Amino acid sequence: MKKGPMMICILLSAAVQMIGLTVDFPWKGITLWTLSVLFLLMAAYFTKSPAKN
């Protein structure tokens, strides 16, 4: 398990949502939710343990 990258991705997802509350531009919702989901998917990827041979 790679805890560093996983935590960074989760924190980035939260930061994107927090920043989204303060900015106002067209297509804000879909853009911010897409970024958040991508960061959460990356965090899920980093929680996988490597295959052992």
MARKEKOL-776576 format. One record per residue: residue number from 0; residue in three letters; x, y, z of N, C-alpha, C in turn. Coordinates in pm, whole numbers, plus 50000, padded with zeros to 5 digits. Layout:
# residues N
+-----+-----+-------+-------+-------+-------+-------+-------+-------+-------+-------+
|   i |  aa |   n_u |   n_v |   n_w |  ca_u |  ca_v |  ca_w |   c_u |   c_v |   c_w |
+-----+-----+-------+-------+-------+-------+-------+-------+-------+-------+-------+
| NUM | ALA |     X |     Y |     Z |     X |     Y |     Z |     X |     Y |     Z |
...
+-----+-----+-------+-------+-------+-------+-------+-------+-------+-------+-------+
//
This chain:
# residues 53
+-----+-----+-------+-------+-------+-------+-------+-------+-------+-------+-------+
|   i |  aa |   n_u |   n_v |   n_w |  ca_u |  ca_v |  ca_w |   c_u |   c_v |   c_w |
+-----+-----+-------+-------+-------+-------+-------+-------+-------+-------+-------+
|   0 | MET | 50085 | 49883 | 50000 | 50000 | 50000 | 50000 | 50090 | 50124 | 50000 |
|   1 | LYS | 50056 | 50218 | 49918 | 50132 | 50342 | 49908 | 50052 | 50452 | 49977 |
|   2 | LYS | 50082 | 50476 | 50104 | 50002 | 50569 | 50184 | 50022 | 50714 | 50141 |
|   3 | GLY | 50141 | 50751 | 50103 | 50169 | 50890 | 50066 | 50084 | 50937 | 49949 |
|   4 | PRO | 50096 | 50870 | 49833 | 50016 | 50913 | 49718 | 49865 | 50902 | 49743 |
|   5 | MET | 49824 | 50801 | 49820 | 49682 | 50784 | 49849 | 49629 | 50903 | 49929 |
|   6 | MET | 49701 | 50945 | 50032 | 49657 | 51057 | 50114 | 49659 | 51187 | 50035 |
|   7 | ILE | 49758 | 51203 | 49950 | 49765 | 51324 | 49867 | 49644 | 51332 | 49776 |
|   8 | CYS | 49607 | 51222 | 49714 | 49492 | 51221 | 49624 | 49362 | 51250 | 49699 |
|   9 | ILE | 49346 | 51195 | 49818 | 49226 | 51221 | 49896 | 49221 | 51368 | 49938 |
|  10 | LEU | 49333 | 51422 | 49980 | 49336 | 51563 | 50019 | 49312 | 51655 | 49900 |
|  11 | LEU | 49365 | 51618 | 49783 | 49339 | 51698 | 49663 | 49191 | 51696 | 49626 |
|  12 | SER | 49127 | 51582 | 49643 | 48985 | 51572 | 49615 | 48906 | 51665 | 49707 |
|  13 | ALA | 48941 | 51666 | 49834 | 48873 | 51755 | 49929 | 48903 | 51901 | 49898 |
|  14 | ALA | 49027 | 51931 | 49861 | 49064 | 52068 | 49828 | 48988 | 52118 | 49706 |
|  15 | VAL | 48971 | 52032 | 49607 | 48897 | 52071 | 49486 | 48754 | 52109 | 49522 |
|  16 | GLN | 48692 | 52032 | 49610 | 48555 | 52062 | 49652 | 48549 | 52192 | 49731 |
|  17 | MET | 48646 | 52216 | 49818 | 48648 | 52340 | 49897 | 48669 | 52462 | 49808 |
|  18 | ILE | 48760 | 52450 | 49712 | 48784 | 52560 | 49619 | 48661 | 52584 | 49533 |
|  19 | GLY | 48592 | 52477 | 49500 | 48471 | 52488 | 49418 | 48362 | 52570 | 49483 |
|  20 | LEU | 48361 | 52576 | 49615 | 48261 | 52657 | 49685 | 48285 | 52806 | 49667 |
|  21 | THR | 48408 | 52844 | 49639 | 48441 | 52987 | 49631 | 48446 | 53042 | 49489 |
|  22 | VAL | 48465 | 52958 | 49389 | 48477 | 53007 | 49251 | 48343 | 53000 | 49180 |
|  23 | ASP | 48330 | 53082 | 49078 | 48207 | 53082 | 49000 | 48242 | 53096 | 48852 |
|  24 | PHE | 48226 | 52989 | 48778 | 48249 | 52992 | 48634 | 48157 | 52890 | 48568 |
|  25 | PRO | 48134 | 52905 | 48438 | 48046 | 52810 | 48369 | 48101 | 52668 | 48377 |
|  26 | TRP | 48013 | 52572 | 48385 | 48047 | 52429 | 48391 | 48124 | 52395 | 48518 |
|  27 | LYS | 48107 | 52474 | 48622 | 48181 | 52453 | 48746 | 48150 | 52317 | 48806 |
|  28 | GLY | 48025 | 52280 | 48813 | 47985 | 52157 | 48879 | 48045 | 52033 | 48817 |
|  29 | ILE | 48029 | 52018 | 48686 | 48079 | 51898 | 48619 | 48232 | 51893 | 48623 |
|  30 | THR | 48296 | 52007 | 48612 | 48442 | 52012 | 48615 | 48496 | 51970 | 48752 |
|  31 | LEU | 48439 | 52028 | 48857 | 48490 | 51998 | 48991 | 48459 | 51855 | 49033 |
|  32 | TRP | 48341 | 51806 | 49000 | 48308 | 51668 | 49038 | 48392 | 51568 | 48959 |
|  33 | THR | 48422 | 51600 | 48835 | 48507 | 51512 | 48755 | 48647 | 51505 | 48816 |
|  34 | LEU | 48702 | 51619 | 48853 | 48834 | 51620 | 48916 | 48832 | 51543 | 49048 |
|  35 | SER | 48729 | 51562 | 49126 | 48720 | 51492 | 49255 | 48713 | 51341 | 49236 |
|  36 | VAL | 48633 | 51297 | 49142 | 48619 | 51153 | 49117 | 48751 | 51096 | 49065 |
|  37 | LEU | 48819 | 51169 | 48978 | 48948 | 51122 | 48928 | 49050 | 51108 | 49041 |
|  38 | PHE | 49054 | 51205 | 49131 | 49147 | 51196 | 49244 | 49110 | 51078 | 49335 |
|  39 | LEU | 48982 | 51054 | 49356 | 48941 | 50941 | 49440 | 48973 | 50808 | 49373 |
|  40 | LEU | 48958 | 50801 | 49241 | 48996 | 50680 | 49168 | 49147 | 50655 | 49178 |
|  41 | MET | 49224 | 50762 | 49170 | 49369 | 50749 | 49185 | 49403 | 50701 | 49326 |
|  42 | ALA | 49333 | 50752 | 49426 | 49356 | 50708 | 49564 | 49322 | 50561 | 49578 |
|  43 | ALA | 49215 | 50517 | 49515 | 49178 | 50375 | 49521 | 49285 | 50290 | 49453 |
|  44 | TYR | 49341 | 50339 | 49345 | 49447 | 50265 | 49276 | 49569 | 50247 | 49367 |
|  45 | PHE | 49603 | 50352 | 49443 | 49721 | 50345 | 49528 | 49697 | 50261 | 49653 |
|  46 | THR | 49573 | 50221 | 49682 | 49550 | 50136 | 49798 | 49573 | 49988 | 49766 |
|  47 | LYS | 49580 | 49955 | 49639 | 49604 | 49816 | 49600 | 49745 | 49775 | 49639 |
|  48 | SER | 49757 | 49657 | 49694 | 49890 | 49607 | 49726 | 49950 | 49543 | 49602 |
|  49 | PRO | 50081 | 49549 | 49588 | 50143 | 49491 | 49469 | 50130 | 49339 | 49470 |
|  50 | ALA | 50127 | 49282 | 49352 | 50118 | 49136 | 49340 | 50248 | 49073 | 49384 |
|  51 | LYS | 50236 | 48965 | 49458 | 50354 | 48894 | 49506 | 50376 | 48768 | 49423 |
|  52 | ASN | 50498 | 48751 | 49378 | 50530 | 48635 | 49294 | 50580 | 48521 | 49379 |
+-----+-----+-------+-------+-------+-------+-------+-------+-------+-------+-------+
//
